[in-house]
Structures are given as C-alpha cells and as structure tokens.
Amino acid sequence: MATNFNISTAFGRNAGLFPDNSALVVGADRFTYGELASLVQRLAGILAPVLTHGRVGILATRSTEACAGILTTAWAGGTYVPIGLKLPEERLIALFEMLQLDALIVDKAGERLLSDTLIAAAPRLILAPGETRGDFKALKGSLSATPGPAMPTPVKVGPSHTAYIEFTSGTTGTPKGVMVSAGAVAAYLEAMHTWYDFGPEDRAAETCDITFDLSVHNMLTTWKAGAELHIMRPLDMIAPARFVNSHRITTWLSVPSVVAMTRKTGGLSPSSMRTLRISLFCGEPLPASAARAWAEAAPNSVIDNIYGPTEATIACLRQTWSAGGRETASRAIVAIGQPYPAMQAEIVDPEGRPVEDGTAGEIALAGAQLADGYFQQPELTAARFPTREGTRWYLTGDRGYRDPDGVFHHLGRLDNQIKLHGHRIELEEIDTHLRAATATEMAVVVAWPLSHGSAEGLVGFYAAAPHDGKQIRERLALVLPPHMIPDRFEAIETMPLNANGKIDRNALFRRLEAGEVELERAS
C-alpha cells in the first residue's frame, strides 16, 4: 500500500492509538485526540464537497479553530493558507482575489474582522465558531441539514500535493506565496524525529502565529508523536519560564528574540525551566550569549540552532550548541551547522558557482525539502530556484561561508530582506507603500538599530513630502500590518544617491549610527 503523505495522517493514526490523550490545550480548554479527530472528521465532511481549487484560508491563530481548520483542510485533501489577523482590509481582499479560496475558516478574532465588504469578497463558504464547544456555523454559504458524512480517514495524497502556502514579504509590494509540498514536509519531519525522541509524554509549546512556518514544526512534530500542544498567548511570551513551569513544557521552538526579551524582563534565571529537554531556535541569528543564558535556565535541555528559509520547509541546517557548539566568531552568534540528511548546501558566487571553504558568498540549498516555488509567480520562481547540472537549487539571498570542517556560518542578507522580531520582511515592499503614503519617489526604509545581524526597528526616510509622520503612519496602516510600519520617520532635504543614481540606504544607515539625524516618532 502506497504511503499517504497527507500531513494529518500521523495525527489520525494517534487518534486511534491514544484517543484519550490530550492533543491540544488552549487556555482552560483541552481536546483529546479522540475529540479533536471527531471534530476534524465532521468538518472535513462539510469542507470536502466544496473543494475545487483546493485552497482554504485560515483567518485565525492561537486558537482551537486555527488548529482544527488546518487539520480539517489537510484531512479533506486541501491546501491550507494561513492569513494574518493584523492585515488591513485592502490586503485581505487582494489575497482573497488572488488565491481563489474555496472556503475560509475563522476563529472569534477572525470573525470580528469580517466587515460586509470582506464577506462579499470572501469565498463561498465561511466557517466560524458556533455556540457550543467544537461547533461551527456558516457565515456565508450554508451548512445543509444533511451535510456530507464525516470522513473517517484523511484523503490520500502524494508527495507533490501542496500542503500549505505560506506568505512572506515581497519586493514589489505584493507578498510572495511559498508553495510547500507534502513530500517536503515529510522530509523535514523525518529528520527531526530521527534526531529528537519526541514521544506521547511530551508537552510542546506553540510559540508562533500560524502565519509563521515555525508553527508547522510545533503542530506536526507534536501530533506525529502523540504528544500535547499548548498554545501560548502573546502575553505568555513575555514570561515564557512561567508558562513552561505551569504546563511542564518539555519541547520548545521559537525565534531567538524571545530569549533577549525574557532576559530584559529578568525572567530567565538559572534552572528556571528544568522541565525542558529539547530547545530549538530558528528564524533569526542566535546570539551565543542568548544560547548560554537559555542553557543555564534549562539545564536538562538539548539546545540546537536550526536554519532555513520558508522556501526550504522550516529549517534545513542544524548546529548543536549543547555539545560544544560552534560559533561564528565575527558576529558572536551560533553557527548554522550542517545540512539535514535530505538536503545539500553550498556557498556560491554571483554566477552561481561554488566557492572555496572560508570564502563568503550566497547560501544555496538543494534537496527534498525545497518548496515548489511561488504562487502565480513563475518568473520569480525560475530566478530563485535555478537548475544547475540537473540539480534544482534555491538561492537564499543570505550571505555565509563554510569552514574547513564543513560547518556553515551565516553573515546576514545579500539584499534588503530582514528579520524583524521573527517576521521576514522585504524593505522594498515597505518602500513601495511609503512612496505612495508620502507622495514622493524619494522615500526609503532603513532597518535600524541592528543587534547580532537582526533588526530591532525600522526608520522611514522621505524628502520633499507634503505629509508629516503621523499622517504617513495612518496611510501605511491601511495597507501594511503593524510589524511593517516604521517606528519613526525622518524628513530630509536631500536623499543620498549612490553611483547608479539609486537611493543609498547604507548612507542613511551610517547617518543613523553616527547620530546625525533627529527622528520624528511615528505616533
């Protein structure tokens, strides 16, 4: 019998093996594997008959409905598309139009966003929380008196089936939808379960919104093991040690900035998280000082740094810190390590040719975890996923080098893509909207200040604009989520240009570093 690559298959298997085990904890609400599987089977019976394109939007996060919606979409043979709750209405409508969704699943927070305009633009079926626990109602379309029968088993799909589409920031003002196959997810999970002995006794923390692909790891590694997933609220992230101890969390994956934030609030004391046994960090450079502080706070835990873009399915290189992990000394961060078993990594020059060890260049990736490309962007897909000598590669845009021992090191971005508090952002996308908001072509965004290669804020510069910072912020809020709106703005008389006549972002950064500008707060 051929393997079913449906990402909900392992969850379904464990629902049969451990029906009374806890699968999901959201605040005071707890679902067993049997209860959650029953909900998913019922919803899949409703969803499956309406699937044509197969894409289902999940306008929800950190909720039972978000998790149930993802499992249901997969169970019914669809492709789930997480959609951010903080996106402005204009962008939501654009996503609905582009994706041609068959259905939309929302939680209570998502339901509150649904204006009459959004409902009119939404797909033909919207499922929202009902009056009772685990119940759903139709806000658009109808749940007939005799909905389709519950689906006892997940729809069988092959490795090429698109499991999910994760949107990241795009350079032209349009976000990029990364299409990730079920086979790529399977390759990732196989590697992780080979290294880490996840089991039914584990309790994992969901530290991310579903629009961040680290959430895929947290959900699927947990449910593949028959373990228990605990959803963290944003407030819980301020004091993670308290949450870890309260729920006896054993496995953890988050962005490293959580460590820095916790240290600032004094919430990371030695031996404060003794229940943790596996701690993984991804999404940003991991400062060695943060790794050491976490190791002291979680003395019983393995600590690993994992690296990878969304286009390579969550992560595809790993560096163990606990057993004498290697640092990238020039940046005081943990190295990104070596490729996963199903992956290859190289450092290449601008022509795509491999360079010698110790030489800096672009990090290129190949192997079973590569995404299929970008949704409805074939030219961009061809440019970023070139084939060389019969092997398909992904050009990450990250600078790095490989040392003589075969360990890879990260040196930042080649372009103007940054990580800000775990969000991957293209500065050029913000530039596009900033130019519109300021009514001038002389507008640009700079990531500043930087810490360990990661941005801690954004500053918007503009010249000869008729608007002040408050007006600009109000205009940007109509088209951008909050994390993409600059913290501060600076009106300057003349925009610095480079030799090619382009705005010199580096010159503006140097001015900020030198304290040569007085910044106007965006509030």
C-alpha positions in Angstrom: 0.0 0.0 0.0 1.5 3.4 -1.0 2.3 5.9 1.7 -0.2 8.7 2.3 1.7 12.0 2.5 -1.3 13.9 3.9 0.1 16.0 6.8 -2.8 15.0 9.0 -2.2 11.2 8.7 0.0 10.9 11.8 -2.5 12.8 13.8 -5.3 10.5 12.7 -3.2 7.4 13.5 -2.5 8.7 17.0 -6.2 9.5 17.5 -6.8 5.8 17.0 -3.9 4.7 19.3 -4.3 7.3 22.0 -7.9 8.6 21.8 -7.9 9.8 25.5 -4.5 11.5 25.4 -4.6 15.3 25.4 -3.8 16.7 21.9 -4.5 20.4 22.3 -4.6 22.9 25.2 -5.8 26.4 24.6 -6.2 28.3 27.9 -8.6 26.4 30.0 -9.9 24.3 27.1 -8.4 20.9 26.4 -9.1 18.5 23.5 -8.2 14.8 23.5 -7.0 13.2 20.3 -10.4 11.5 20.0 -12.3 14.7 20.5 -10.2 16.7 18.1 -10.3 13.9 15.5 -14.1 13.7 15.7 -14.3 17.5 15.1 -11.9 17.3 12.2 -13.8 14.4 10.6 -17.1 16.2 10.8 -15.7 19.4 9.4 -13.9 17.5 6.6 -17.3 16.1 5.6 -18.6 19.6 5.2 -15.5 21.0 3.5 -14.6 18.3 1.0 -17.6 18.7 -1.3 -16.8 22.4 -1.8 -13.1 21.9 -2.7 -12.4 22.8 -6.4 -9.1 24.7 -6.4 -8.4 23.0 -3.0 -7.3 26.1 -1.2 -8.8 27.0 2.2 -7.9 30.2 4.1 -7.4 30.1 7.8 -8.1 33.6 9.2 -7.3 32.6 12.8 -4.4 32.0 15.1 -3.5 30.7 18.6 -7.0 29.1 18.9 -8.7 25.8 18.7 -10.3 26.9 15.4 -6.9 27.6 13.8 -5.6 24.1 14.7 -8.8 22.4 13.7 -9.0 24.3 10.5 -5.5 23.3 9.5 -6.1 19.6 10.3 -9.5 19.7 8.6 -8.2 21.2 5.4 -5.5 18.7 5.2 -7.8 15.8 6.1 -10.2 16.8 3.3 -7.3 16.8 0.8 -6.9 20.6 0.6 -4.2 23.2 0.9 -4.3 25.4 3.9 -3.3 29.1 3.6 -2.7 30.9 6.9 -3.9 34.6 6.7 -2.7 37.2 9.3 -5.3 38.7 11.6 -3.4 42.0 11.5 -3.6 42.5 7.8 -5.5 45.6 6.7 -8.8 45.0 4.8 -7.3 46.1 1.5 -4.7 43.4 1.6 -7.2 40.7 2.8 -9.4 41.4 -0.2 -6.4 41.2 -2.5 -5.4 37.8 -1.1 -8.9 36.5 -1.5 -9.0 37.6 -5.1 -5.5 36.1 -5.9 -6.0 32.8 -4.1 -9.5 31.9 -5.3 -10.2 30.2 -2.0 -12.9 27.5 -1.8 -13.6 28.3 1.9 -12.5 30.4 4.8 -12.2 29.1 8.4 -12.1 31.8 11.1 -11.9 31.9 14.9 -13.6 34.5 17.0 -10.9 37.1 16.4 -11.1 36.4 12.6 -14.9 36.7 12.7 -14.6 40.2 14.2 -12.6 41.3 11.2 -15.3 40.3 8.7 -17.0 43.5 7.6 -19.7 43.4 4.9 -17.1 44.3 2.4 -14.8 41.4 3.4 -17.7 38.9 3.5 -18.6 40.0 0.0 -15.0 39.4 -1.2 -14.6 36.1 0.7 -15.1 32.6 -0.7 -18.5 31.0 -1.0 -18.2 29.2 2.4 -17.1 30.8 5.7 -17.0 28.6 8.8 -16.9 30.3 12.2 -17.2 29.2 15.8 -20.6 28.0 16.8 -22.4 28.4 20.1 -21.0 25.2 21.7 -17.6 23.8 22.1 -16.2 22.3 18.9 -19.2 23.5 16.8 -19.1 25.6 13.7 -21.6 27.7 11.9 -21.7 29.1 8.3 -21.4 32.9 8.0 -21.6 32.6 4.2 -22.9 29.7 2.2 -24.8 27.1 4.1 -24.5 24.0 6.3 -27.3 21.9 4.9 -29.5 19.9 7.2 -27.7 16.8 5.9 -24.1 17.7 5.5 -21.7 15.2 3.9 -20.9 12.2 6.1 -17.9 12.5 8.5 -14.7 11.4 6.8 -13.2 8.6 8.8 -9.7 8.8 7.2 -7.6 11.5 5.6 -7.8 11.9 1.8 -4.8 10.1 0.2 -2.3 12.5 -1.4 1.1 12.0 -2.9 4.4 13.8 -2.1 3.7 16.5 -4.8 0.5 17.7 -3.2 0.7 21.3 -1.9 0.3 21.0 1.9 0.3 24.8 2.6 1.0 28.2 1.1 2.9 30.5 3.4 3.1 34.2 2.5 6.3 36.2 3.0 7.0 39.8 2.2 7.7 40.7 -1.5 9.9 43.3 -3.2 7.2 44.7 -5.4 4.5 45.4 -2.8 2.9 42.1 -3.4 3.6 39.3 -0.9 5.1 36.0 -2.1 3.1 32.8 -1.5 5.6 29.9 -0.9 4.0 26.6 -2.0 5.3 23.8 0.2 4.6 20.2 -0.8 3.6 17.3 1.5 6.8 15.5 0.5 8.9 18.4 1.6 7.1 18.4 5.0 7.6 14.6 5.3 11.4 15.0 4.7 11.6 17.7 7.4 9.6 15.6 9.9 11.7 12.5 9.2 14.9 14.4 10.0 13.5 15.9 13.2 12.1 12.7 14.5 15.4 10.9 13.8 17.4 13.4 16.0 14.8 14.1 18.7 12.9 11.4 20.5 9.5 13.2 20.6 7.0 10.9 22.4 3.5 10.8 23.8 4.7 12.1 27.1 5.9 15.4 25.7 4.3 18.7 26.1 5.2 21.2 23.4 4.7 25.0 23.4 3.2 26.7 20.3 5.1 29.9 20.4 4.1 31.3 16.9 1.2 32.5 14.9 0.2 30.2 12.1 1.4 32.7 9.6 5.0 31.9 10.7 6.1 28.5 9.5 7.8 27.5 12.8 4.1 26.8 13.8 4.2 23.9 11.3 7.0 22.3 13.3 5.3 22.9 16.6 2.0 21.4 15.4 3.2 18.5 13.3 6.1 17.2 15.4 3.8 17.2 18.4 0.9 15.4 16.8 3.2 12.9 15.0 4.5 11.9 18.4 1.0 11.7 20.0 2.1 14.5 22.3 0.3 17.5 23.7 0.4 21.0 22.1 -0.1 24.0 24.4 -1.0 27.3 22.7 0.8 30.3 24.1 -0.8 33.7 24.1 1.2 36.8 23.2 1.4 37.8 26.9 2.8 34.3 27.7 5.7 35.1 25.5 6.8 37.9 27.8 7.5 35.4 30.6 8.0 32.0 29.0 9.5 30.4 32.1 6.3 30.9 33.9 4.4 29.2 31.1 6.9 26.4 30.8 6.7 25.6 34.5 2.9 25.9 34.7 2.4 23.4 31.9 5.5 21.3 32.4 6.6 22.0 28.8 9.3 19.6 27.6 9.9 20.8 24.0 10.4 24.3 22.7 11.0 26.1 19.3 10.9 29.8 18.9 12.8 32.7 17.5 15.9 33.8 19.5 14.5 37.3 20.2 12.3 35.6 22.8 15.4 35.0 24.8 16.5 38.6 24.6 13.1 39.9 25.6 12.9 37.5 28.5 16.4 38.4 29.8 15.4 42.1 29.7 12.4 41.5 32.0 14.5 39.3 34.3 12.5 36.2 33.6 15.4 33.9 32.7 17.1 32.9 35.9 19.3 29.8 36.3 17.4 26.5 36.4 14.1 28.3 36.0 12.9 25.8 33.2 14.0 22.4 34.4 11.2 20.5 32.6 12.6 21.4 29.2 14.5 18.7 27.4 14.6 19.9 23.8 15.1 23.6 23.0 15.4 24.7 19.3 15.8 28.2 17.9 15.2 29.3 14.4 14.2 32.4 12.3 16.9 34.8 13.4 20.6 34.6 14.3 21.1 33.0 17.7 23.5 35.1 19.8 25.9 32.9 21.7 25.1 34.9 24.9 21.4 34.0 24.5 22.3 30.3 24.0 24.4 30.3 27.2 21.6 32.1 29.2 19.0 29.6 27.9 21.3 26.7 28.8 21.6 27.9 32.3 17.8 28.4 32.6 17.1 25.0 31.1 19.9 22.8 32.4 18.3 19.5 31.3 17.7 20.6 27.7 19.5 20.0 24.5 19.9 23.3 22.7 20.2 23.5 18.9 20.2 26.3 16.4 18.4 25.4 13.2 18.4 27.4 10.0 16.3 27.6 6.9 14.1 29.8 4.8 10.4 29.1 4.3 11.4 28.0 0.7 13.3 25.1 2.3 10.5 24.0 4.6 11.0 25.4 8.1 14.7 24.5 8.6 17.4 22.5 6.8 20.7 23.1 8.6 21.4 22.3 12.3 24.1 23.2 14.8 24.0 21.6 18.2 25.0 24.0 20.9 24.9 21.8 23.9 27.8 19.6 23.0 30.5 22.2 22.2 28.5 24.0 19.6 30.4 26.2 17.1 30.2 30.0 17.0 30.5 32.4 14.1 33.1 34.4 16.0 32.9 37.5 13.8 29.3 38.0 14.8 29.1 36.3 18.2 26.3 34.1 17.0 25.8 30.3 16.9 26.8 28.8 13.6 24.0 27.4 11.4 25.7 24.0 11.1 25.3 21.3 8.5 22.5 20.2 6.1 19.7 17.8 7.0 20.1 14.3 5.5 17.8 15.1 2.5 19.4 18.4 1.8 22.5 19.9 0.3 24.1 23.3 0.9 26.7 25.3 -1.0 28.2 28.7 -0.9 28.1 30.2 -4.4 29.4 33.3 -6.1 27.1 35.8 -8.1 27.3 33.5 -11.1 26.1 30.5 -9.1 29.5 28.8 -9.0 30.6 27.1 -5.7 33.4 28.9 -3.9 36.2 27.6 -1.7 35.7 27.0 2.0 36.3 30.1 4.1 35.1 32.3 1.2 31.9 34.3 1.7 29.1 34.1 -0.8 25.4 33.3 -1.1 24.0 30.3 0.7 22.3 27.9 -1.9 20.1 24.9 -0.9 19.0 21.8 -2.7 17.1 18.6 -1.8 13.8 17.1 -0.9 12.7 20.0 1.4 12.7 22.7 -1.3 9.3 24.4 -1.9 7.7 24.1 -5.3 8.0 27.9 -5.9 5.9 31.0 -5.6 2.2 31.0 -6.1 1.4 32.6 -9.5 4.9 34.0 -9.9 6.7 31.7 -12.4 9.4 34.2 -13.3 10.4 34.8 -9.7 10.3 31.0 -9.2 12.6 30.4 -12.1 15.0 33.1 -10.9 15.2 31.9 -7.3 15.0 28.2 -8.0 17.5 27.6 -10.8 18.6 24.2 -12.1 22.4 23.6 -12.3 23.8 20.4 -13.8 20.5 18.6 -13.2 20.1 19.7 -9.6 17.4 22.3 -8.6 18.7 24.9 -6.1 17.2 27.7 -4.1 19.2 30.9 -3.8 18.5 32.1 -0.3 19.9 35.7 -0.6 21.7 35.0 2.7 25.5 35.6 2.9 27.6 32.9 4.5 30.6 30.7 4.4 31.6 27.1 5.1 34.5 26.5 7.3 37.1 23.7 6.7 35.1 21.3 8.9 32.0 21.6 6.7 30.1 23.8 9.2 28.1 26.7 7.6 28.1 30.2 9.1 25.5 33.0 8.5 26.7 36.5 7.7 23.5 38.4 7.1 21.4 39.3 4.0 22.7 40.0 0.5 19.7 42.1 -0.3 17.4 44.2 1.7 15.4 41.4 3.2 15.5 41.4 7.0 14.2 39.6 10.0 12.3 41.8 12.5 11.0 40.2 15.7 10.7 36.9 13.8 9.0 38.4 10.7 10.7 38.1 7.4 10.3 41.5 5.6 11.4 42.9 2.3 12.3 46.5 2.9 11.5 47.2 -0.8 7.9 46.2 -0.1 7.6 48.8 2.6 9.4 51.3 0.3 6.6 50.8 -2.3 3.9 51.8 0.1 6.0 54.5 1.8 6.3 56.2 -1.6 2.6 56.2 -2.0 1.9 57.4 1.5 4.4 60.3 1.2 3.5 61.1 -2.4 7.2 61.2 -3.3 9.6 58.8 -5.0 12.3 59.9 -2.6 11.3 57.6 0.2 13.0 54.6 1.7 13.1 52.4 4.8 16.2 51.5 6.8 16.5 48.7 9.3 17.9 50.3 12.5 19.2 49.6 15.0 20.7 46.2 14.4 21.7 43.6 17.0 23.6 40.4 16.1 22.6 40.9 12.5 18.8 41.2 13.2 16.8 44.4 13.0 15.2 45.8 16.1 13.3 48.6 14.4 12.5 50.4 11.2 13.1 54.1 10.2 11.4 55.7 7.2 13.2 58.5 5.3 11.5 60.8 2.9 12.3 64.0 1.1 10.1 66.8 -0.2 6.9 65.2 1.1 3.7 67.1 1.9 2.8 64.9 4.9 4.1 64.5 8.5 5.0 61.3 10.3 1.5 60.9 11.9 -0.2 61.2 8.5 2.2 58.8 6.9 1.7 56.3 9.6 -2.1 56.5 9.2 -1.8 55.9 5.5 0.5 52.9 5.9 -1.8 51.4 8.4 -4.4 51.0 5.7 -2.2 48.7 3.6 0.5 47.2 5.9 0.4 45.1 9.1 1.8 46.8 12.2 5.2 45.0 12.2 5.9 46.5 8.7 5.2 50.1 9.7 8.3 52.1 10.6 8.7 53.1 14.3 9.9 56.5 13.3 10.2 58.8 10.3 12.8 61.4 9.2 12.2 64.2 6.7 15.4 65.1 5.0 16.2 67.8 2.5 18.2 65.7 0.0 18.2 61.9 -0.3 21.7 60.5 -0.7 22.2 58.6 -4.0 24.8 56.0 -5.0 26.9 55.9 -8.2 24.0 54.2 -10.0 21.6 57.0 -9.1 19.7 54.8 -6.6 18.9 55.8 -3.0 21.8 54.9 -0.9 20.3 53.0 2.0 23.7 52.3 3.5 24.4 56.1 3.7 21.2 56.6 5.7 22.1 53.8 8.0 25.5 55.3 8.6 23.9 58.6 9.4 21.7 56.9 12.0 24.7 55.1 13.5 26.5 58.4 13.7 23.6 60.1 15.4 23.4 62.7 12.7 19.6 62.7 12.4 16.8 63.7 14.8 14.0 61.3 14.4 10.3 62.1 14.4 8.3 59.4 16.2 5.6 57.8 14.0 2.9 58.0 16.7 
